[in-house]
Amino acid sequence: MEYKRVTMDKKKIIAMVAHDNKKPDLLAWAKFNRNLLTHHTLVATGTTGLLLETELDLPVSRLQSGPLGGDQQIGAKITEGEINFLIFFWDPLEPHPHDPDVKALLRIAVVWNIPIACNRASADFMISSSLMPNEYQRLVPDYDAYRTRSVPGTVT
């Protein structure tokens, strides 16, 4: 497969999501890393965004709550190139009625080669990476051939 280079600016657009049981962990992590987060643009699903905005006293672009479509909104923003980094503290021990949305969001992040932090340790390593405060050339698969492929049974 061929790849394209997509430039991530120094100021990253970070999507932040947390399941209910993981919101305290995400808040603690965000408070600890507040100074680093001030250099980036924050986007979050509903309740998580409100908590982050209140606790950090930073602007957060809030979308719908995850179960109401927020996970899908973030996925759409990833496909449009509007998200550079995903921090998603998900709870592997609780069933979630919107589990298909969660899986779709994680799949889309992988499809578009977006860094994903799923817990405090991975988020710590990523936010403190020497790559974080600089421009970064992300390799993204070139899906043009897929988009223009011939599909059996269709007229071209």
N, C-alpha and C positions, 0 to 999 in steps of 0.2 A: 504494500500500500504506500502511496505517496503521502507526504506530509506538507502542511503549510506552517509557517511561523506566525504566531500571533503575539504581538507585544503587550505585555502587562506593564502598565505604568508603575512608577514608584509608589503612587498612591493607589493601593489595591481596593477593589470593591469586595467586601467580605460579607457573605451571607451567614447569618447565625440562626440556628434552630436548636431547640432542646425539648425533648419529651418532658412531661410534668415532673417525673422523679429525678430528672437530670438538670432541671432549671437551677437548683442551688449550686451544683457543680459549675455550670456555665457562668453563673453570676460571680462566683468566687474567682474563677479563672479570669474573667473579664476585668474585675476590679484589680486583680494582681497585675494585669497587662494593660491597664487603662492608658498609660503613657504611650505605649506602642500603638494602641488602637486609635489614638487621636490623629495619627498620620494617615488614616485610611477612612474610607466611606463604609458605613455600616448599614446593612439591610437585614431585616429579621422578620420572622413570622409573628403574628399578632401579639400574644401574651408575652412571649420571649422578648419582643421588641419593646414593649411597654416597660417591662422589668429592667431591661438594659438601659433604656433612656433615663429612667428614674434613678437607678443605682449609679450610673456612670456620669450623669449630667452631660451626655453627648447626644448629638442628633442621630436618630436611627430612623431610617425609612421603613415604616411598618406595613406589612402586607396582611393578608387574611391569616387567621389562625390555621395551623397545619391541617386539621381535619376539615376545615371549611374551604380548602383550596390553596392555602399558603405554600405548601410543599410544591404544588404544581406551578404556582406563580414563580417560585425560585427556579424551578426546572426550566420554565420558559425563558427566564432572564439569562440562564446559563446558555441556552441554545442561541440566544440573540447576542451573546458576547458581553452581557451587562453584569456578569458576576465573574470574579477572578479566583475566588477562594471560598470554600464551604467549610464552616465549622458546624457540625451536627452531632451534638451529644445525644445519641439515641439510646433508648433503654432496651437491652436485649432480653430482659427478664419479664417484661409485661406485654401482654397482647394489646394490639392497637387496631381499632376499627379501620383506620386509614393506612394500614400496612402496605397495600398495593401502591399508594402514593409515595410512601417512604422508599420503597424499593425502586420505584420509577425515578425518584429524585437522585438516589445514589447511582443508578444506572446512567442517567443523563450526565452526571458529573464525570463518570468514568469515560463515557463516549466522547466528551469534549475535553478530556485531559485536565480537569480542574482539580487542584489539590484539595483533599478532604481530610479533615481532622475529626475523628469520631469520639475522642476522649481527651482528658486533660493532658496526658503524656504526649499524644500526637500533636495536640494544639500547641503545647509548650515548645516542642521541637520546631514546628513550622513557623510560629510567630517570631522565634528567636533566630531563625536561619539567616545567614548572611545574604540570601537571595531576597528576603522580604522587603528591605528598604530600597531596593534597586529595580530598574527595569528588568524584565525577564522575558526571554523569547520562548514561549510555550509552543511545543510541537502539537499540532492538531491534525488528525487524519484529514486528508483531502477527500471529502465525500462527493465531489463532483461526478465521479464515475458511477457511484451508486445512484445518485439523483437522475442521471441520464441513461441508466441501463435499460435495455429492452426487457419488457415483461411479457412472458408467454400469454397469448390470447388477446393482446392489445394491438391496435393498428398504429403503426408509426408513420 
